Each structure stands twice: as C-alpha cells, then as structure tokens.
C-alpha cells in the first residue's frame, strides 16, 4: 500500500498539495485539491480557446483588409462570454429593436426618395 501512496504523491503535489498535507493531512483534502486542479485546467483551457479566437479575429481582419474589404476590422471590445443578467438581456433586446427601427426608417426614406424621383421625371 505504501508503494501506491508513494507513486501518487507527486501527482497530488502537482495538484498543489504539500508533502506534509499529503502524508499527514486530512484524507478528504486530496479530493478537494484534485477537483481544484481540474477546475484550473478547465479555466486555462477556456482562456487558451478565447486567445485563439482573438488571434483568429485578428488574422481575419488583416486578411480581409489586405483583400480590400472596408468592413473588416478587428473587434473593438473584449468578447463577452459570461452569462448575462436579465437586465442586460433586456437592454440588448432594446438596442437590437432600435437598430431594426433605424434600418427600416432609412429603408422607407430611401424608397420615398426614389418614388419622388420617379414621379418628378
């Protein structure tokens, strides 16, 4: 049994336990350290994924710009991937509705202008 504990001790030290905690501490600490380590790894994985997404967006903007696209630009604010509160969701819905209304207003004005131009000719 000692060999088994000696073989896993370095693993738990990787998880953040000290030698003294592993050998003389509460045995329940081991599972807590393991879970904390796994959570840190998941967080690191998400961080690296987000970094890859930022790099992808940067390369995308550079390539599109090199090909002459004026609309291609790098994002102007950090990406938000955390869950939103109900108030934030409502605010986003309101802003989207305002954008749609503004777009439809411009569309109606353009159609009205074109109709007036046709009747004037």
N, C-alpha and C positions, 0 to 999 in steps of 0.2 A: 504494500500500500504506500510505503514511503516513496518508492520509485515513481509511482503515479503522481503524487503530490510534487515531487521534485521536478518532474517533467512539465507540469502545468504551471509551476510557479513563475517562470519567465513570461508566460502568456498573460497571467494576471498582473504582472509588473508592467507589461505593455499597456494593460487596461488602466494603469495609474495607481495600483496598489503598491505600498511599500513592502519590503520583505517582512518587516515586523507585523504589518497588518495581515499579510497572507498567512503567516505561521501562527501568530498569537491573537489575532483579532477575531471578531465575531464572524462565524462562517457565512452568515447572511450578507455580509459586506461584499463577498465575492460576486454574487449575482448582481448586486447594485452597481458595482464597478463595471461588470461586463455590459450591462444594459446601458450605462452612461457612455461607454466606449462605442457601442453600436449606434447610439443616437448621434454622437460626434461624427462618426463616419458617414451617417446619412446626411447630416448637415453639410459636411465637407463635400460630399458628392453633389448635393444641390448647388452649393456655391460654385463648384467647378462647372456644372452644367450651365449656370447663369453666365459665368465668364465666357464659356463657349458661345452662348447666344449673343453676348455683346460683341465678341470678335466676329461672329457671323454677320451681324448687322453692320459692323464697320466695313468689312470686306464687301458686302452687298452694296453699301453706299458708294464706296470707291469705284467698284466696277461699273455700276450704273452711271456714275458721274463721268467716268472715262469714256463710256459709250454715248455720252451726250444727253442723258436724261436729267432734266432740270428738277424734277420732283424727287429725285433720290437724294436723301440727306440722312445723316446719322441721327438717331433718336435724340430728342432734346431734353429728356428727363429719364431718370432711372426707371427701369421696368418694375412694376408693382405686381408681385405675385402672392401677396398675403391676402387672406380673406378680408373682404370689405364689410364694414358695419352696414346696418340697414340705412342709416342716414347717408352714408357715402354712396350706396347703390341708388338711392332716390335722387341724389344730386347728379349722378352720372346720367340717369334716365332723363332728368330735366334738361341737362346740357345737350343730350342727343336730340331731344324733341326740338330744342331751339335751333339746332343745326338743320334739321329737316325743314322747319318752318322757314328759315332764312333761304335755304336752297329752293324751296317751292316759290317763295316770293320772287327770287331772281328769275326763276323759270317763267313765271307769269308775266313779269315785267318785260322779259325778252320777247315772249310771244305777243304781248300787246304792242311792243315797238315794231315788230315785224308786220303785224296786222295793219298798223297805221301806215307803214311804209308802202304796203301793197295797195291800200286804198288811195294813197296820195298819188300814186303813179298812174 
